[in-house]
Amino acid sequence: MLGILAGLAAPFFAQSSDPASLDAVSARRYIVIDDKTGEVYAEKDPDTRSGIASLTKVFTSIVALERAPLNFQITAQDSDVFDDSSTRVTGFAAGNTYTVQDLVSGMLLDAVNVAAEAVARGVVAKEGDTGTQTVDRFVGW
């Protein structure tokens, strides 16, 4: 079974073994992985950070709600806005403080990517963590 992570605008047919068939994929980034072996079959710019997908926001919300009370406050940081094309709440800015309830609502109702970044960092990060350490801690929770 293939795990496909992409925003495909055109259909991609797995039976084609011709690499040129990937030209039909209009997504800016994608990766096709064999979920049993981890073998990467195809990829396009897989290491570039970009806005997160809706399903990731749902899981981020679940972890936030399990780990922190709704009134837990998180102060936004510049690192929460890593992609200028990401969706964001009007007025979201480094230094502003939001509750978990505000950020989860933004993630789930308005599809706000920066809210997910702030929640993931604010709920699990420890002083001095790098972004990678925070992500590893969040995913491993």
Disulfide bonds with the S-S distance in Angstrom:
none
